[in-house]
Amino acid sequence: MALDEKLLDILVCPQDRGPLLLVGDEYLYNPRLRRAYRIDDGIPVLLIDEAVDITDDAEHKRMLDRTSGDVG
């Protein structure tokens, strides 16, 4: 299930309040903190404790390559 564009425009990272990138239909990604927030059944899970930290440079690049290019 795709996220609504209006929703993407207002969603921000709960930690730094910066914009998020949509990675497929799976994640919202904060490239500044290298943190990925999963999307469950079309619902973003924006909980810091449940985010995935991307520490590997290659994985970070893959996340950026998979983004829709839209900043939320």
PQR file of N, CA, C, O and H, with PARSE charges and radii, in Angstrom:
ATOM      1  N   MET A   1       0.847  -1.176   0.000 -0.4000 1.5000
ATOM      2  CA  MET A   1       0.000   0.000   0.000 -0.0000 2.0000
ATOM      3  C   MET A   1       0.892   1.239   0.000  0.5500 1.7000
ATOM      4  O   MET A   1       1.768   1.377   0.854 -0.5500 1.4000
ATOM      5  N   ALA A   2       0.670   2.131  -0.951 -0.4000 1.5000
ATOM      6  CA  ALA A   2       1.484   3.336  -1.077 -0.0000 2.0000
ATOM      7  C   ALA A   2       1.038   4.402  -0.081  0.5500 1.7000
ATOM      8  O   ALA A   2      -0.141   4.522   0.255 -0.5500 1.4000
ATOM      9  H   ALA A   2      -0.042   2.019  -1.645  0.4000 1.0000
ATOM     10  N   LEU A   3       2.007   5.158   0.369 -0.4000 1.5000
ATOM     11  CA  LEU A   3       1.702   6.251   1.290 -0.0000 2.0000
ATOM     12  C   LEU A   3       1.158   7.441   0.514  0.5500 1.7000
ATOM     13  O   LEU A   3       1.593   7.709  -0.605 -0.5500 1.4000
ATOM     14  H   LEU A   3       2.964   5.061   0.096  0.4000 1.0000
ATOM     15  N   ASP A   4       0.227   8.140   1.096 -0.4000 1.5000
ATOM     16  CA  ASP A   4      -0.362   9.329   0.510 -0.0000 2.0000
ATOM     17  C   ASP A   4       0.690  10.438   0.413  0.5500 1.7000
ATOM     18  O   ASP A   4       1.462  10.652   1.348 -0.5500 1.4000
ATOM     19  H   ASP A   4      -0.126   7.922   2.006  0.4000 1.0000
ATOM     20  N   GLU A   5       0.714  11.137  -0.718 -0.4000 1.5000
ATOM     21  CA  GLU A   5       1.700  12.204  -0.929 -0.0000 2.0000
ATOM     22  C   GLU A   5       1.576  13.310   0.116  0.5500 1.7000
ATOM     23  O   GLU A   5       2.587  13.848   0.567 -0.5500 1.4000
ATOM     24  H   GLU A   5       0.087  10.963  -1.478  0.4000 1.0000
ATOM     25  N   LYS A   6       0.362  13.650   0.502 -0.4000 1.5000
ATOM     26  CA  LYS A   6       0.180  14.699   1.516 -0.0000 2.0000
ATOM     27  C   LYS A   6       0.765  14.264   2.854  0.5500 1.7000
ATOM     28  O   LYS A   6       1.343  15.072   3.581 -0.5500 1.4000
ATOM     29  H   LYS A   6      -0.460  13.213   0.136  0.4000 1.0000
ATOM     30  N   LEU A   7       0.609  12.985   3.171 -0.4000 1.5000
ATOM     31  CA  LEU A   7       1.184  12.461   4.408 -0.0000 2.0000
ATOM     32  C   LEU A   7       2.709  12.525   4.351  0.5500 1.7000
ATOM     33  O   LEU A   7       3.357  12.918   5.320 -0.5500 1.4000
ATOM     34  H   LEU A   7       0.139  12.329   2.581  0.4000 1.0000
ATOM     35  N   LEU A   8       3.273  12.137   3.214 -0.4000 1.5000
ATOM     36  CA  LEU A   8       4.731  12.181   3.059 -0.0000 2.0000
ATOM     37  C   LEU A   8       5.273  13.598   3.217  0.5500 1.7000
ATOM     38  O   LEU A   8       6.379  13.795   3.721 -0.5500 1.4000
ATOM     39  H   LEU A   8       2.746  11.818   2.426  0.4000 1.0000
ATOM     40  N   ASP A   9       4.492  14.577   2.785 -0.4000 1.5000
ATOM     41  CA  ASP A   9       4.936  15.968   2.877 -0.0000 2.0000
ATOM     42  C   ASP A   9       5.048  16.461   4.314  0.5500 1.7000
ATOM     43  O   ASP A   9       5.825  17.375   4.592 -0.5500 1.4000
ATOM     44  H   ASP A   9       3.594  14.417   2.376  0.4000 1.0000
ATOM     45  N   ILE A  10       4.283  15.870   5.233 -0.4000 1.5000
ATOM     46  CA  ILE A  10       4.305  16.372   6.611 -0.0000 2.0000
ATOM     47  C   ILE A  10       5.088  15.489   7.579  0.5500 1.7000
ATOM     48  O   ILE A  10       5.412  15.921   8.685 -0.5500 1.4000
ATOM     49  H   ILE A  10       3.652  15.128   5.007  0.4000 1.0000
ATOM     50  N   LEU A  11       5.394  14.256   7.174 -0.4000 1.5000
ATOM     51  CA  LEU A  11       6.142  13.365   8.069 -0.0000 2.0000
ATOM     52  C   LEU A  11       7.596  13.811   8.192  0.5500 1.7000
ATOM     53  O   LEU A  11       8.231  14.175   7.203 -0.5500 1.4000
ATOM     54  H   LEU A  11       5.131  13.905   6.276  0.4000 1.0000
ATOM     55  N   VAL A  12       8.106  13.779   9.404 -0.4000 1.5000
ATOM     56  CA  VAL A  12       9.508  14.122   9.664 -0.0000 2.0000
ATOM     57  C   VAL A  12      10.098  13.087  10.610  0.5500 1.7000
ATOM     58  O   VAL A  12       9.372  12.336  11.263 -0.5500 1.4000
ATOM     59  H   VAL A  12       7.590  13.483  10.207  0.4000 1.0000
ATOM     60  N   CYS A  13      11.407  13.058  10.674 -0.4000 1.5000
ATOM     61  CA  CYS A  13      12.091  12.169  11.605 -0.0000 2.0000
ATOM     62  C   CYS A  13      11.760  12.596  13.033  0.5500 1.7000
ATOM     63  O   CYS A  13      11.846  13.782  13.354 -0.5500 1.4000
ATOM     64  H   CYS A  13      11.996  13.668  10.143  0.4000 1.0000
ATOM     65  N   PRO A  14      11.387  11.659  13.886 -0.5600 1.5000
ATOM     66  CA  PRO A  14      11.058  12.025  15.261  0.2800 2.0000
ATOM     67  C   PRO A  14      12.266  12.478  16.086  0.5500 1.7000
ATOM     68  O   PRO A  14      12.102  13.066  17.155 -0.5500 1.4000
ATOM     69  N   GLN A  15      13.474  12.206  15.592 -0.4000 1.5000
ATOM     70  CA  GLN A  15      14.654  12.605  16.359 -0.0000 2.0000
ATOM     71  C   GLN A  15      15.161  13.984  15.963  0.5500 1.7000
ATOM     72  O   GLN A  15      15.343  14.844  16.826 -0.5500 1.4000
ATOM     73  H   GLN A  15      13.606  11.728  14.724  0.4000 1.0000
ATOM     74  N   ASP A  16      15.394  14.212  14.668 -0.4000 1.5000
ATOM     75  CA  ASP A  16      15.964  15.506  14.271 -0.0000 2.0000
ATOM     76  C   ASP A  16      14.968  16.420  13.552  0.5500 1.7000
ATOM     77  O   ASP A  16      15.322  17.531  13.158 -0.5500 1.4000
ATOM     78  H   ASP A  16      15.246  13.514  13.967  0.4000 1.0000
ATOM     79  N   ARG A  17      13.738  15.961  13.383 -0.4000 1.5000
ATOM     80  CA  ARG A  17      12.648  16.730  12.757 -0.0000 2.0000
ATOM     81  C   ARG A  17      12.937  17.095  11.306  0.5500 1.7000
ATOM     82  O   ARG A  17      12.317  18.004  10.754 -0.5500 1.4000
ATOM     83  H   ARG A  17      13.451  15.058  13.703  0.4000 1.0000
ATOM     84  N   GLY A  18      13.881  16.386  10.688 -0.4000 1.5000
ATOM     85  CA  GLY A  18      14.208  16.626   9.295 -0.0000 2.0000
ATOM     86  C   GLY A  18      13.362  15.774   8.370  0.5500 1.7000
ATOM     87  O   GLY A  18      12.670  14.864   8.826 -0.5500 1.4000
ATOM     88  H   GLY A  18      14.385  15.647  11.136  0.4000 1.0000
ATOM     89  N   PRO A  19      13.410  16.058   7.067 -0.5600 1.5000
ATOM     90  CA  PRO A  19      12.623  15.308   6.090  0.2800 2.0000
ATOM     91  C   PRO A  19      13.103  13.864   5.961  0.5500 1.7000
ATOM     92  O   PRO A  19      14.252  13.538   6.261 -0.5500 1.4000
ATOM     93  N   LEU A  20      12.193  13.020   5.507 -0.4000 1.5000
ATOM     94  CA  LEU A  20      12.476  11.598   5.313 -0.0000 2.0000
ATOM     95  C   LEU A  20      12.335  11.245   3.843  0.5500 1.7000
ATOM     96  O   LEU A  20      11.546  11.856   3.122 -0.5500 1.4000
ATOM     97  H   LEU A  20      11.260  13.285   5.263  0.4000 1.0000
ATOM     98  N   LEU A  21      13.100  10.258   3.402 -0.4000 1.5000
ATOM     99  CA  LEU A  21      13.024   9.756   2.033 -0.0000 2.0000
ATOM    100  C   LEU A  21      12.253   8.446   2.025  0.5500 1.7000
ATOM    101  O   LEU A  21      12.441   7.601   2.900 -0.5500 1.4000
ATOM    102  H   LEU A  21      13.741   9.762   3.988  0.4000 1.0000
ATOM    103  N   LEU A  22      11.390   8.282   1.041 -0.4000 1.5000
ATOM    104  CA  LEU A  22      10.641   7.042   0.890 -0.0000 2.0000
ATOM    105  C   LEU A  22      11.495   6.042   0.128  0.5500 1.7000
ATOM    106  O   LEU A  22      11.946   6.321  -0.983 -0.5500 1.4000
ATOM    107  H   LEU A  22      11.237   8.969   0.330  0.4000 1.0000
ATOM    108  N   VAL A  23      11.716   4.876   0.726 -0.4000 1.5000
ATOM    109  CA  VAL A  23      12.501   3.797   0.113 -0.0000 2.0000
ATOM    110  C   VAL A  23      11.522   2.683  -0.242  0.5500 1.7000
ATOM    111  O   VAL A  23      11.099   1.911   0.618 -0.5500 1.4000
ATOM    112  H   VAL A  23      11.349   4.649   1.628  0.4000 1.0000
ATOM    113  N   GLY A  24      11.171   2.616  -1.531 -0.4000 1.5000
ATOM    114  CA  GLY A  24      10.159   1.653  -1.953 -0.0000 2.0000
ATOM    115  C   GLY A  24       8.887   1.884  -1.158  0.5500 1.7000
ATOM    116  O   GLY A  24       8.498   3.026  -0.918 -0.5500 1.4000
ATOM    117  H   GLY A  24      11.515   3.243  -2.230  0.4000 1.0000
ATOM    118  N   ASP A  25       8.242   0.805  -0.753 -0.4000 1.5000
ATOM    119  CA  ASP A  25       7.089   0.890   0.149 -0.0000 2.0000
ATOM    120  C   ASP A  25       7.452   0.297   1.499  0.5500 1.7000
ATOM    121  O   ASP A  25       6.579  -0.056   2.291 -0.5500 1.4000
ATOM    122  H   ASP A  25       8.558  -0.123  -0.949  0.4000 1.0000
ATOM    123  N   GLU A  26       8.776   0.190   1.755 -0.4000 1.5000
ATOM    124  CA  GLU A  26       9.250  -0.511   2.939 -0.0000 2.0000
ATOM    125  C   GLU A  26       9.714   0.388   4.076  0.5500 1.7000
ATOM    126  O   GLU A  26       9.504   0.070   5.247 -0.5500 1.4000
ATOM    127  H   GLU A  26       9.485   0.477   1.111  0.4000 1.0000
ATOM    128  N   TYR A  27      10.346   1.511   3.736 -0.4000 1.5000
ATOM    129  CA  TYR A  27      10.983   2.335   4.762 -0.0000 2.0000
ATOM    130  C   TYR A  27      10.815   3.820   4.483  0.5500 1.7000
ATOM    131  O   TYR A  27      10.629   4.238   3.340 -0.5500 1.4000
ATOM    132  H   TYR A  27      10.516   1.769   2.786  0.4000 1.0000
ATOM    133  N   LEU A  28      10.885   4.606   5.547 -0.4000 1.5000
ATOM    134  CA  LEU A  28      11.155   6.032   5.472 -0.0000 2.0000
ATOM    135  C   LEU A  28      12.565   6.178   6.020  0.5500 1.7000
ATOM    136  O   LEU A  28      12.873   5.682   7.104 -0.5500 1.4000
ATOM    137  H   LEU A  28      11.036   4.266   6.475  0.4000 1.0000
ATOM    138  N   TYR A  29      13.426   6.866   5.261 -0.4000 1.5000
ATOM    139  CA  TYR A  29      14.852   6.885   5.587 -0.0000 2.0000
ATOM    140  C   TYR A  29      15.341   8.297   5.878  0.5500 1.7000
ATOM    141  O   TYR A  29      15.048   9.239   5.142 -0.5500 1.4000
ATOM    142  H   TYR A  29      13.176   7.269   4.381  0.4000 1.0000
ATOM    143  N   ASN A  30      16.093   8.423   6.970 -0.4000 1.5000
ATOM    144  CA  ASN A  30      16.756   9.665   7.326 -0.0000 2.0000
ATOM    145  C   ASN A  30      18.238   9.490   6.993  0.5500 1.7000
ATOM    146  O   ASN A  30      18.963   8.842   7.749 -0.5500 1.4000
ATOM    147  H   ASN A  30      16.331   7.658   7.568  0.4000 1.0000
ATOM    148  N   PRO A  31      18.703  10.057   5.870 -0.5600 1.5000
ATOM    149  CA  PRO A  31      20.101   9.868   5.481  0.2800 2.0000
ATOM    150  C   PRO A  31      21.082  10.627   6.378  0.5500 1.7000
ATOM    151  O   PRO A  31      22.261  10.277   6.433 -0.5500 1.4000
ATOM    152  N   ARG A  32      20.618  11.643   7.068 -0.4000 1.5000
ATOM    153  CA  ARG A  32      21.512  12.401   7.948 -0.0000 2.0000
ATOM    154  C   ARG A  32      21.917  11.568   9.155  0.5500 1.7000
ATOM    155  O   ARG A  32      23.080  11.573   9.557 -0.5500 1.4000
ATOM    156  H   ARG A  32      19.660  11.927   7.023  0.4000 1.0000
ATOM    157  N   LEU A  33      20.958  10.854   9.732 -0.4000 1.5000
ATOM    158  CA  LEU A  33      21.231   9.998  10.891 -0.0000 2.0000
ATOM    159  C   LEU A  33      21.442   8.542  10.501  0.5500 1.7000
ATOM    160  O   LEU A  33      21.784   7.709  11.340 -0.5500 1.4000
ATOM    161  H   LEU A  33      20.012  10.850   9.406  0.4000 1.0000
ATOM    162  N   ARG A  34      21.235   8.239   9.207 -0.4000 1.5000
ATOM    163  CA  ARG A  34      21.325   6.861   8.700 -0.0000 2.0000
ATOM    164  C   ARG A  34      20.386   5.948   9.485  0.5500 1.7000
ATOM    165  O   ARG A  34      20.784   4.902   9.998 -0.5500 1.4000
ATOM    166  H   ARG A  34      20.957   8.916   8.525  0.4000 1.0000
ATOM    167  N   ARG A  35      19.147   6.372   9.558 -0.4000 1.5000
ATOM    168  CA  ARG A  35      18.143   5.635  10.325 -0.0000 2.0000
ATOM    169  C   ARG A  35      16.942   5.349   9.421  0.5500 1.7000
ATOM    170  O   ARG A  35      16.427   6.246   8.753 -0.5500 1.4000
ATOM    171  H   ARG A  35      18.824   7.222   9.141  0.4000 1.0000
ATOM    172  N   ALA A  36      16.503   4.080   9.411 -0.4000 1.5000
ATOM    173  CA  ALA A  36      15.362   3.657   8.597 -0.0000 2.0000
ATOM    174  C   ALA A  36      14.191   3.294   9.506  0.5500 1.7000
ATOM    175  O   ALA A  36      14.336   2.546  10.473 -0.5500 1.4000
ATOM    176  H   ALA A  36      16.922   3.351   9.954  0.4000 1.0000
ATOM    177  N   TYR A  37      13.034   3.842   9.168 -0.4000 1.5000
ATOM    178  CA  TYR A  37      11.797   3.550   9.890 -0.0000 2.0000
ATOM    179  C   TYR A  37      10.932   2.687   8.980  0.5500 1.7000
ATOM    180  O   TYR A  37      10.663   3.068   7.841 -0.5500 1.4000
ATOM    181  H   TYR A  37      12.916   4.450   8.382  0.4000 1.0000
ATOM    182  N   ARG A  38      10.499   1.541   9.464 -0.4000 1.5000
ATOM    183  CA  ARG A  38       9.736   0.616   8.628 -0.0000 2.0000
ATOM    184  C   ARG A  38       8.315   1.131   8.410  0.5500 1.7000
ATOM    185  O   ARG A  38       7.800   1.959   9.162 -0.5500 1.4000
ATOM    186  H   ARG A  38      10.718   1.232  10.390  0.4000 1.0000
ATOM    187  N   ILE A  39       7.712   0.608   7.357 -0.4000 1.5000
ATOM    188  CA  ILE A  39       6.315   0.884   7.048 -0.0000 2.0000
ATOM    189  C   ILE A  39       5.584  -0.444   7.124  0.5500 1.7000
ATOM    190  O   ILE A  39       5.894  -1.364   6.366 -0.5500 1.4000
ATOM    191  H   ILE A  39       8.130  -0.064   6.747  0.4000 1.0000
ATOM    192  N   ASP A  40       4.615  -0.558   8.031 -0.4000 1.5000
ATOM    193  CA  ASP A  40       3.824  -1.782   8.208 -0.0000 2.0000
ATOM    194  C   ASP A  40       2.423  -1.571   7.654  0.5500 1.7000
ATOM    195  O   ASP A  40       1.670  -0.737   8.158 -0.5500 1.4000
ATOM    196  H   ASP A  40       4.364   0.190   8.646  0.4000 1.0000
ATOM    197  N   ASP A  41       2.075  -2.323   6.621 -0.4000 1.5000
ATOM    198  CA  ASP A  41       0.737  -2.225   6.018 -0.0000 2.0000
ATOM    199  C   ASP A  41       0.360  -0.785   5.700  0.5500 1.7000
ATOM    200  O   ASP A  41      -0.774  -0.368   5.935 -0.5500 1.4000
ATOM    201  H   ASP A  41       2.686  -3.001   6.211  0.4000 1.0000
ATOM    202  N   GLY A  42       1.311  -0.029   5.167 -0.4000 1.5000
ATOM    203  CA  GLY A  42       1.053   1.349   4.778 -0.0000 2.0000
ATOM    204  C   GLY A  42       1.105   2.355   5.912  0.5500 1.7000
ATOM    205  O   GLY A  42       0.809   3.533   5.711 -0.5500 1.4000
ATOM    206  H   GLY A  42       2.233  -0.368   4.976  0.4000 1.0000
ATOM    207  N   ILE A  43       1.479   1.904   7.109 -0.4000 1.5000
ATOM    208  CA  ILE A  43       1.537   2.790   8.272 -0.0000 2.0000
ATOM    209  C   ILE A  43       2.994   2.953   8.714  0.5500 1.7000
ATOM    210  O   ILE A  43       3.624   1.977   9.122 -0.5500 1.4000
ATOM    211  H   ILE A  43       1.720   0.947   7.273  0.4000 1.0000
ATOM    212  N   PRO A  44       3.539   4.181   8.638 -0.5600 1.5000
ATOM    213  CA  PRO A  44       4.914   4.403   9.082  0.2800 2.0000
ATOM    214  C   PRO A  44       5.047   4.203  10.593  0.5500 1.7000
ATOM    215  O   PRO A  44       4.237   4.705  11.373 -0.5500 1.4000
ATOM    216  N   VAL A  45       6.072   3.468  10.987 -0.4000 1.5000
ATOM    217  CA  VAL A  45       6.351   3.239  12.407 -0.0000 2.0000
ATOM    218  C   VAL A  45       7.504   4.172  12.779  0.5500 1.7000
ATOM    219  O   VAL A  45       8.676   3.815  12.653 -0.5500 1.4000
ATOM    220  H   VAL A  45       6.729   3.060  10.354  0.4000 1.0000
ATOM    221  N   LEU A  46       7.153   5.363  13.234 -0.4000 1.5000
ATOM    222  CA  LEU A  46       8.154   6.393  13.514 -0.0000 2.0000
ATOM    223  C   LEU A  46       8.540   6.404  14.991  0.5500 1.7000
ATOM    224  O   LEU A  46       8.432   7.421  15.676 -0.5500 1.4000
ATOM    225  H   LEU A  46       6.201   5.653  13.337  0.4000 1.0000
ATOM    226  N   LEU A  47       8.986   5.259  15.450 -0.4000 1.5000
ATOM    227  CA  LEU A  47       9.450   5.108  16.827 -0.0000 2.0000
ATOM    228  C   LEU A  47      10.965   4.951  16.807  0.5500 1.7000
ATOM    229  O   LEU A  47      11.492   4.043  16.164 -0.5500 1.4000
ATOM    230  H   LEU A  47       9.074   4.433  14.893  0.4000 1.0000
ATOM    231  N   ILE A  48      11.656   5.830  17.506 -0.4000 1.5000
ATOM    232  CA  ILE A  48      13.119   5.804  17.512 -0.0000 2.0000
ATOM    233  C   ILE A  48      13.647   4.447  17.956  0.5500 1.7000
ATOM    234  O   ILE A  48      14.607   3.936  17.379 -0.5500 1.4000
ATOM    235  H   ILE A  48      11.228   6.567  18.028  0.4000 1.0000
ATOM    236  N   ASP A  49      13.035   3.864  18.967 -0.4000 1.5000
ATOM    237  CA  ASP A  49      13.496   2.574  19.492 -0.0000 2.0000
ATOM    238  C   ASP A  49      13.336   1.425  18.499  0.5500 1.7000
ATOM    239  O   ASP A  49      14.013   0.405  18.625 -0.5500 1.4000
ATOM    240  H   ASP A  49      12.255   4.278  19.435  0.4000 1.0000
ATOM    241  N   GLU A  50      12.455   1.576  17.520 -0.4000 1.5000
ATOM    242  CA  GLU A  50      12.227   0.510  16.551 -0.0000 2.0000
ATOM    243  C   GLU A  50      12.883   0.783  15.199  0.5500 1.7000
ATOM    244  O   GLU A  50      12.765  -0.023  14.276 -0.5500 1.4000
ATOM    245  H   GLU A  50      11.905   2.405  17.418  0.4000 1.0000
ATOM    246  N   ALA A  51      13.569   1.911  15.084 -0.4000 1.5000
ATOM    247  CA  ALA A  51      14.255   2.242  13.838 -0.0000 2.0000
ATOM    248  C   ALA A  51      15.485   1.359  13.663  0.5500 1.7000
ATOM    249  O   ALA A  51      16.036   0.827  14.627 -0.5500 1.4000
ATOM    250  H   ALA A  51      13.665   2.565  15.834  0.4000 1.0000
ATOM    251  N   VAL A  52      15.896   1.221  12.416 -0.4000 1.5000
ATOM    252  CA  VAL A  52      17.088   0.440  12.084 -0.0000 2.0000
ATOM    253  C   VAL A  52      18.207   1.418  11.741  0.5500 1.7000
ATOM    254  O   VAL A  52      18.070   2.230  10.826 -0.5500 1.4000
ATOM    255  H   VAL A  52      15.448   1.654  11.634  0.4000 1.0000
ATOM    256  N   ASP A  53      19.309   1.339  12.473 -0.4000 1.5000
ATOM    257  CA  ASP A  53      20.471   2.170  12.171 -0.0000 2.0000
ATOM    258  C   ASP A  53      21.261   1.521  11.046  0.5500 1.7000
ATOM    259  O   ASP A  53      21.592   0.337  11.107 -0.5500 1.4000
ATOM    260  H   ASP A  53      19.421   0.680  13.216  0.4000 1.0000
ATOM    261  N   ILE A  54      21.558   2.305  10.023 -0.4000 1.5000
ATOM    262  CA  ILE A  54      22.315   1.820   8.866 -0.0000 2.0000
ATOM    263  C   ILE A  54      23.764   2.263   9.056  0.5500 1.7000
ATOM    264  O   ILE A  54      24.103   3.422   8.819 -0.5500 1.4000
ATOM    265  H   ILE A  54      21.290   3.267   9.973  0.4000 1.0000
ATOM    266  N   THR A  55      24.607   1.337   9.480 -0.4000 1.5000
ATOM    267  CA  THR A  55      26.004   1.674   9.772 -0.0000 2.0000
ATOM    268  C   THR A  55      26.945   1.360   8.610  0.5500 1.7000
ATOM    269  O   THR A  55      28.041   1.915   8.530 -0.5500 1.4000
ATOM    270  H   THR A  55      24.331   0.395   9.673  0.4000 1.0000
ATOM    271  N   ASP A  56      26.524   0.483   7.723 -0.4000 1.5000
ATOM    272  CA  ASP A  56      27.352   0.071   6.599 -0.0000 2.0000
ATOM    273  C   ASP A  56      27.215   1.081   5.454  0.5500 1.7000
ATOM    274  O   ASP A  56      26.101   1.406   5.043 -0.5500 1.4000
ATOM    275  H   ASP A  56      25.634   0.032   7.789  0.4000 1.0000
ATOM    276  N   ASP A  57      28.347   1.577   4.939 -0.4000 1.5000
ATOM    277  CA  ASP A  57      28.319   2.564   3.861 -0.0000 2.0000
ATOM    278  C   ASP A  57      27.638   2.034   2.605  0.5500 1.7000
ATOM    279  O   ASP A  57      26.915   2.772   1.934 -0.5500 1.4000
ATOM    280  H   ASP A  57      29.252   1.313   5.272  0.4000 1.0000
ATOM    281  N   ALA A  58      27.862   0.768   2.282 -0.4000 1.5000
ATOM    282  CA  ALA A  58      27.245   0.184   1.091 -0.0000 2.0000
ATOM    283  C   ALA A  58      25.724   0.110   1.248  0.5500 1.7000
ATOM    284  O   ALA A  58      24.989   0.381   0.297 -0.5500 1.4000
ATOM    285  H   ALA A  58      28.449   0.170   2.826  0.4000 1.0000
ATOM    286  N   GLU A  59      25.256  -0.249   2.427 -0.4000 1.5000
ATOM    287  CA  GLU A  59      23.808  -0.303   2.674 -0.0000 2.0000
ATOM    288  C   GLU A  59      23.202   1.100   2.627  0.5500 1.7000
ATOM    289  O   GLU A  59      22.099   1.281   2.112 -0.5500 1.4000
ATOM    290  H   GLU A  59      25.853  -0.469   3.198  0.4000 1.0000
ATOM    291  N   HIS A  60      23.907   2.077   3.153 -0.4000 1.5000
ATOM    292  CA  HIS A  60      23.459   3.476   3.093 -0.0000 2.0000
ATOM    293  C   HIS A  60      23.288   3.899   1.633  0.5500 1.7000
ATOM    294  O   HIS A  60      22.284   4.514   1.273 -0.5500 1.4000
ATOM    295  H   HIS A  60      24.803   1.930   3.571  0.4000 1.0000
ATOM    296  N   LYS A  61      24.268   3.568   0.802 -0.4000 1.5000
ATOM    297  CA  LYS A  61      24.188   3.908  -0.620 -0.0000 2.0000
ATOM    298  C   LYS A  61      23.016   3.193  -1.279  0.5500 1.7000
ATOM    299  O   LYS A  61      22.308   3.791  -2.089 -0.5500 1.4000
ATOM    300  H   LYS A  61      25.084   3.068   1.094  0.4000 1.0000
ATOM    301  N   ARG A  62      22.797   1.914  -0.942 -0.4000 1.5000
ATOM    302  CA  ARG A  62      21.657   1.174  -1.501 -0.0000 2.0000
ATOM    303  C   ARG A  62      20.333   1.830  -1.105  0.5500 1.7000
ATOM    304  O   ARG A  62      19.417   1.934  -1.921 -0.5500 1.4000
ATOM    305  H   ARG A  62      23.372   1.428  -0.284  0.4000 1.0000
ATOM    306  N   MET A  63      20.240   2.266   0.134 -0.4000 1.5000
ATOM    307  CA  MET A  63      19.013   2.942   0.577 -0.0000 2.0000
ATOM    308  C   MET A  63      18.787   4.213  -0.238  0.5500 1.7000
ATOM    309  O   MET A  63      17.670   4.478  -0.683 -0.5500 1.4000
ATOM    310  H   MET A  63      20.985   2.181   0.796  0.4000 1.0000
ATOM    311  N   LEU A  64      19.839   4.992  -0.432 -0.4000 1.5000
ATOM    312  CA  LEU A  64      19.704   6.223  -1.210 -0.0000 2.0000
ATOM    313  C   LEU A  64      19.351   5.931  -2.662  0.5500 1.7000
ATOM    314  O   LEU A  64      18.552   6.647  -3.265 -0.5500 1.4000
ATOM    315  H   LEU A  64      20.746   4.776  -0.071  0.4000 1.0000
ATOM    316  N   ASP A  65      19.942   4.880  -3.224 -0.4000 1.5000
ATOM    317  CA  ASP A  65      19.659   4.513  -4.611 -0.0000 2.0000
ATOM    318  C   ASP A  65      18.213   4.068  -4.799  0.5500 1.7000
ATOM    319  O   ASP A  65      17.659   4.219  -5.888 -0.5500 1.4000
ATOM    320  H   ASP A  65      20.591   4.298  -2.734  0.4000 1.0000
ATOM    321  N   ARG A  66      17.598   3.524  -3.761 -0.4000 1.5000
ATOM    322  CA  ARG A  66      16.229   3.008  -3.846 -0.0000 2.0000
ATOM    323  C   ARG A  66      15.160   4.051  -3.520  0.5500 1.7000
ATOM    324  O   ARG A  66      13.968   3.756  -3.613 -0.5500 1.4000
ATOM    325  H   ARG A  66      18.048   3.401  -2.877  0.4000 1.0000
ATOM    326  N   THR A  67      15.566   5.261  -3.141 -0.4000 1.5000
ATOM    327  CA  THR A  67      14.572   6.269  -2.775 -0.0000 2.0000
ATOM    328  C   THR A  67      13.808   6.743  -3.992  0.5500 1.7000
ATOM    329  O   THR A  67      14.278   6.664  -5.127 -0.5500 1.4000
ATOM    330  H   THR A  67      16.534   5.500  -3.065  0.4000 1.0000
ATOM    331  N   SER A  68      12.620   7.235  -3.719 -0.4000 1.5000
ATOM    332  CA  SER A  68      11.781   7.753  -4.792 -0.0000 2.0000
ATOM    333  C   SER A  68      12.268   9.113  -5.269  0.5500 1.7000
ATOM    334  O   SER A  68      11.805   9.627  -6.287 -0.5500 1.4000
ATOM    335  H   SER A  68      12.238   7.299  -2.797  0.4000 1.0000
ATOM    336  N   GLY A  69      13.206   9.692  -4.526 -0.4000 1.5000
ATOM    337  CA  GLY A  69      13.696  11.013  -4.878 -0.0000 2.0000
ATOM    338  C   GLY A  69      12.890  12.124  -4.234  0.5500 1.7000
ATOM    339  O   GLY A  69      13.294  13.287  -4.261 -0.5500 1.4000
ATOM    340  H   GLY A  69      13.583   9.274  -3.699  0.4000 1.0000
ATOM    341  N   ASP A  70      11.753  11.770  -3.653 -0.4000 1.5000
ATOM    342  CA  ASP A  70      10.905  12.753  -2.982 -0.0000 2.0000
ATOM    343  C   ASP A  70      11.319  12.862  -1.531  0.5500 1.7000
ATOM    344  O   ASP A  70      11.509  11.857  -0.846 -0.5500 1.4000
ATOM    345  H   ASP A  70      11.425  10.826  -3.630  0.4000 1.0000
ATOM    346  N   VAL A  71      11.453  14.076  -1.078 -0.4000 1.5000
ATOM    347  CA  VAL A  71      11.727  14.304   0.334 -0.0000 2.0000
ATOM    348  C   VAL A  71      10.406  14.578   1.002  0.5500 1.7000
ATOM    349  O   VAL A  71       9.651  15.456   0.586 -0.5500 1.4000
ATOM    350  H   VAL A  71      11.298  14.893  -1.635  0.4000 1.0000
ATOM    351  N   GLY A  72      10.126  13.795   2.074 -0.4000 1.5000
ATOM    352  CA  GLY A  72       8.841  13.932   2.755 -0.0000 2.0000
ATOM    353  C   GLY A  72       8.776  15.115   3.655  0.5500 1.7000
ATOM    354  O   GLY A  72       7.750  15.351   4.292 -0.5500 1.4000
ATOM    355  H   GLY A  72      10.740  13.081   2.413  0.4000 1.0000
TER
END
